[in-house]
Amino acid sequence: MSQTNQRLAWDTVLDLGDDDAPLVSRLERAVRDAVHDGRVPGGAALPPSRVLAQTLGVSRWVVTEVYGQLVAEGFCEARVGSATRVAPGAAAHAVPKHHAPSGRPSPAAPARRDLRPGVPDLRQVPRSAWLRAVRDALTDAPDTDLGSPDPAGHPAARAAVAAYLARARSTCAGADDVVVTHGAGDGMTRLARALRAAGHTALLVEDPSWGRLRDVARAAGLLPVPVPVDDGGVVTDALVAAAARTGARAALVTPAHQFPTGVALAPARRDALVSWARDVDGLVIEDDYDAEFRYDRRPVAALQGHDPGRVALLGSLSKTVSPAFALGWLLAPPQWLDRLGEDAGGAAPSTVDQLALGRFLTDGAYERHLRAARGRFRRRRAALLEALGAALPGHEVSGLAAGLHVVVALPDGVPAAAVVRAAAARDVAVTDLRRYRVSAGPRASSPDRSGEALVVGYGNLADARVDEAVAALAAAVRATTTAEASKR
């Protein structure tokens, strides 16, 4: 495609529309539509940013922002000294809804304004570092390492996990205390089945909390027993009372950064929780899902180090790197290790992946990635809070300066579920806090006294989209507020 024809094609096909969306969003949508329609083929060079800006009558900044976002997503490719080009096969990455064949449902595409919680920055996955770890691990692995994997994990990976957690999370465990898993869900599956085999029938869980691990426990035959959460984390007095009522002797908690309320477990409650486990010969399962991300101070030490004989720790790469890696770890008390074999959970992760994990941890690549991620998330959180304060004044925003989400309270009478639907219509993905509740109805102990709140994530939100995402979310809140008022 010559530059002249290319210029003429862009003059013709790029329709920015006249809606009230930001120019950046409108231009990005126009570029995607042109590629999806086949008007701009894969491999085609896009016009220089200055040329396209002049052609469309927009600022060059708008074009460079769009090009940068499309390159970050892999939709386009950019090389030094060469034009920005449409990636081969980019048209297949997503199909606009209005292009779905008649009679068939259109495929679900992720919202461009991604405010879902628990999703890391997928644009910043350390691909090169991981590829280097895989290559080095395979190069150095003896032939004997490539046989059937040990259900507990490869010794090198277990040793690397133990060493990393000791220095980063103040845990107390050796390589023999580590089980390498497919992620936190796999680790929870192993623990839940082992608990059930040992005669446990119930599991104390925070209310609200992440549903995936509760579902795993239920599938293994354990009844989840809700325990309320307040500004100090799980209410240990209520936990002890629930345990006495149900006979539960195991509890699943998130001490470092409770999900979704965003609080940390108070020091006195940490002590009380471990004391309870000792008194009843029980087990505390610590979900350490995003403890590495604390922005106002150093992360609190893992509860596991407080009593390794009563606390099992779950961790993974899902929230820090990407769920696509499907790798994690479980630190288990010695008396539970023999129960966590293949029969309790499933096959171990690929030996090659485990060896790569060991390299990734021991050569410092993981910690370099975390340091960079903390800086990005700290700045992004600050920008999000500023935007929320301007667009939604008077709405309480809660949660520690940590993790990948905040909680935004809604006015009385404004249902979060309706706001979620209104936001989706504006290409914003956000989550109703009620989705994470175990028991129905509002809870007086939750940070949102009305019982209606949104869990707003920022891990996978592009920095350039913070303001527009919040503006669209605020529009959804206002529209829902008006609609609910008209019903009264």
N, C-alpha and C positions, 0 to 999 in steps of 0.2 A: 504494500500500500504506500504510494508516494505521499510526501508531505502535503502536496496540493490537494490530492483526493481526500487525504485524511482531514485537512482543514474543512473542505467542503462537506464531508460527511458529518463532522462534529457540528458545523453550523446548522445542519438540517435535523439531526436526530436528538440532540440534547435539549430536552424540554424540562426546564427547571420548575415549571408550574407557577401558580400564583397563590399557593396556600401560605399559611402563617408560620410554617416550619422554618428553622434557620437555614440560611443559604448553604451551609456545609452539608446539612442533611439532604437538602433538595438536589444538590449537585451529585452527592454520593448515590442517591437513589437513581438519578438519571444515568449515571455511568453504569450502574448495575443493570438497569433495564436495557440499555443499549447492548450490553454483552449477552444478557439472557435471551434477547430477541435475535441474536445472531448478526446484528448490524455491525458489531465490532468483534472480530474473531479472536480466539485465543492466540497469543503470540504477537498481536498487533501492538505497535508502538503508540503510546498516547502522546498528544501534543505537549511540548514543553509548557510548564506552568504559566510562564509569562504570556505565551501565545494564546493558550486557552482562556486565561483571564481577560485578555483584550477582546477575544472573540465573543465571550459571554457577557462582557461588561461587569465583571466582578473583580474583587481584589485578588491579588496573587496569593495572599494568605489563605483564602478560601480554597483555592485549588491545591496548594501544597498540603493543607490539612486533609483534604479528601484523598490525595495520592498517598500520604503517609498512613492513613487508616487502612486503605485497601492493600497496601504493601504489608502492613503489620498482620493482616488477616490472611495473607497468602493469596488474595484475589488478584493482586498484581505483583510484579517483580521489578526490582530496581537494582541497577549495577552502576558502580562509579564509572563515569565517562560514557554511559549509554542511556538511552531513553527509558522511561518507565513503560513497562509492557504488561498487557493482560496475560495472566498466567495461563498456560495451556490447560484446558479443562475447567477454566473458571466458571463457565456457563452452567456446569453441573453442580457447583457448590450449593446453590439454593435456587428454588424456583418460585418466582412471585406468585401470589395467590391467584391473580387474574389470568395466569398462564396455565393453570391446572386444566387437564383434559376434562371435557364435559362429562359429568356423571361420576367423576372420581374425586375423592377428597384431596385437597392440596396438602403437601407435606408440611409438617410443623417446622418452621424456621425460627431460630432464636431471635429474640427482639434485639434490635441494634442498641437500644438503651437498656443495658443489662443491669438491673438492680437486685438480682437474685442473691441470697446469702449463700455462703459456703462454696463459692466458685472462685478459684484463684485466677491470677492474671494469665490467661492462656496465650497472650501475645508474648509473654516473657518466659516461656518454658525454656530451660537451659539445654537446648537440643545439642549444641556442639559439645558441651561438657559431658552429656550423657553418652553421645556417640563415642567420645574418647574413652570413657570408662568401659563401655562394651568392648571396644577394640582392644584396649590394654588387658582387660580381664581374659578375653579369649586367647590373646597372644600368649599370656603367661600361664594359663590354666594347664595343669598336667592332664594327661589322657584320663586318669582315674576320676577326675572331677566331672567328667562328662557322662557318667553313668547315672543310674536312678538316684534322684535326690532324696536326702533324709527328710522325713516329714517335718522335723523341727527346723530345718534350714541348713544351709552350708556353714561349716564352722567359721570360715573367713567372714561371711556376712554377719553371722551372729556376734562375732567378736567386734566387728566394726560398729554395729548398732549399739552394743553395750558400752563401748568407749565413747561414742558420740553422746549418748544420753547421759552418761556420767558427767561429762564436762559441760553439756548444754542445759540439762534438766536436773542435775544433782540427784540422779537416781543411784541406787545401790544394787547392782546386779552384775554378774559375770556373764561370759558368753553362754555358759550352760543354762542360764536362766532366761535366755531369749528364744522366742519362736518367731521365725520369719513367716509372714502371712501375705495373703493377697490384698490386705487392707484392713481397716478397722472392722468392717463387717465380717470378714473371715475370722479375725481374732475373737470377735464377740460370739460368733457361731461356735467356735471351739470351746470357749468358756461356758456358754449357755448349755451346751450338750454335756459338758463335764459336770456342771452343777446339777443338771437333771439326773444324770447317772448316779450322783452322790446323794440323791434323795431330796434335793431342793425343789420346791414347787412354786415359789414366788420370787420376784425381783423388785426391789424398791427402786423407783425411777423418779427423776425430777419432773415436775409439772409446772411449766412446759419444758419440752426437751426435743432433741432430734429424734424423729420417728423411726429412722432406719434401724437403729440398734434395738429399740423396743420391739420392733417387728421380728427381728432375728431371735430375740429372747422368747417371744410368744410362740414362734414356729418351733422352737426347741422344747416347748412344754412348760415354760415359766410364765406365770401370770404377772404382768406389770402392775405394780401397786404405786399409785401416784403420791408424791410428797411435794408440798408447796415450796416455792422459791420466793425469797424476798430480796431486799437490797444487800443482804449478807450471804446470798447463795442459798443452797438447800437448807431448809429449817430442820436442824438436827433433832430438836425436841419432837417435832412432828414425825420425823423419820423413826425415832426410837418407839414412839407410840404406835405407828403403823406396823413396825416390826413385831411388837408385842401382840398386836391384834391379829396379824396374819401368819405369824411364825416365820416370816422372811428373815434370812440370815445373809443375804447378799444385796448390795446396792450398787447402782450404776450412776456415777456423778461426773461433773465437769468442773473440777475445782479451780483451775487456772482462769477460765473464761467461760462462764455458763452460757449455753446456747438455749434459747435465743435472747435472754434478757441482758446478756453482756456484763454480768457482775462477776466478782471473784469471791470464792468461799472465804469467809472471815477466819482469821487465825484460830480463834477459840473454837469455831465449828470444825476446823480441820482436826484439832485435837479430840474433840468430842466424837467425831465420826470414827476415827481410828480406835478410840477407847471402846466404842460400841462394838466394833468388829472383834476386838479382843474378848470382850465380855461374853459374846454369844458364839464364839468360835466361827466367825463369819468371814466374808470376803467383800472388800470394796473394789469395784472395777472403775478405774480412772480413765476417762476418755480425754486424751490430751490433744484434741483435734487441731487447734490453732494456737497453742500456747507460745509458740516461737514469736508471735506477732504482738509485742507490747511496745507502745510508743512513748509513754511518759516515764518509764523506768525499766529496770531489768525485769524479765519475766519472773514470776514467783516459782520457787522450786516445785518439782513434781511431788505429789503426795506420797508416791511410791517410796521415796527416800526416807520418809517419816517412819514407815514400818513395812519393809519389804516382805515380811511374812504374812501380812494381812491385806496388801494392796497389789492388784494386778494393773498394769498400765497398757493401754492401747494407743498406738500411734500409726501414722501412715504418711505417704507423700501426697495424698489426695488434695489436701487443702494448702500445702506449701509449694507443690510443684504442679501436679496434674493428676486427676483420677485415672487418666489413661495408662499410667504406669502400673497400677494395680499392685502396689507393693506396700507393705507395712510391717509392724512388729508388735509382739506381745511380750511383756515382761511378767512372768508368773511366779508366785511364791513356790518354793521347792515342793511343797506337799501337793501342788496341783499339776506340776510338770508331767508326771507320768500319765495323767489323765488326758493330756492334750495332744495325743498322737493323731495319726491319720484317721482313725475311726471317729474321733471327736469333731473333725472339721472337714478334711478333704485333702487333696494332693497339695504338696508344697509348690510355691512359685517356680518358674523355670530356673534351673541352676545358672544359666547364663545371666538372667536378670539379677539373680542374687549376687553373683560375682561382680556385676556392674554396680550394684548398690553398695557393695563393700568398697569398691574403688571410689565411687562418688562421695562416700563419707570420709574415707581415710585421706584422700588427696586434698581435702578442703573445698571441693567444688560446691558441695551442698551448703556449707556455711557461707561461702561467698555469695551464692544465690540468695540465701536468707537475708544477708546484710543489705544487698541491693533491693530486695523486695520490701524490707522494712522501711527503707527510705521512700520508695514509691508509695507505699500504702499510707505512710504517715502524711505525706503531702496530699494525697488524694482524699484522705479522710478530712483533713483541714479544709480542703476546697469544697467537699460535700457539705460539711457543717455550715460553712459560710453561705453556700447556695441555699440550703434549707432554711437558714435564718432569714434570708432575704425573701424567699418565695413563699414560705409558710410560717410567718411570724406568729408567735404564740403557741405553736405546736411543740410540746416537750419532746426533746431528743435525748435518749438515755443510752447508757452503755459505756464501759471503760474505753480509754484510748488504747484499744487493742483489737486484734482480730480483723475480720473482713466485713463487719456489718454494724449498724446502729438500729435502734428501735424508735419509731416516730409515732407518738400518740395521736389519735384522731379525736375531734370534738364529740361531745355527747350526741348520740343519735345518728352518727355517720358510720355505717357498717363498713368494715375493712374489706369484706368480700366484694362489695359494690365498687369500692375504689380500685381494687385489683382488676376488675373487669373494665372499668373506665380507663385505667392506665394501659391495659393490653390493647385497647382500641387506638391508643396513641403510641403504640410500638414501644411500650415500657413494660418490662417484666419485674414485678415486685411481689412480695408474699405477705399474706395475712398471718398475723401472729397466732391466731386460733388454730392454724394448721398444725402447730407443734404442741397443742395441749393434749393431755391424756384424758382429763375429765371434761365434761361439757360445761358451758356457762362461764361467766367472768370470774376471776379470782381476785379477792381483795389484796392478795399478797403480790400480785404482778405489778410491774412498774407503771402500767397504764391502768389507772383507776377505773376508767369507763369499761375496760375489757376489750376495747377496740384499738388496734395498733397495727402498724406495718413494720415488717422486718426488711430493712433497706440495706442491701449489700453493695459493696463498691470494689470487690476484688477484681472482677472481670469487666469493670466499666472503664472505657477509654478516657484518659484525662481530658481530651478535647470535648468529650460528651457530658461532662459533669453538669454544667450549667443547663444545657438543653434537656438533659434527662430529668433534672429537678424541676425545671419549668413545666415540662409535660406532666410530671407527677402532680405538681401543684394544681395544674389545670384539671386533672382528674379528680383531685380532692374537692376543688371548688364546684365542679359540675355535679359531683355526687351530693355534696352538701345542699346545693340548690334543689336537686331532684328530691332529696329526702324531705326538705322543708315544704315542698309543694304538696307532699302527701299528707301533711298534718292538717 
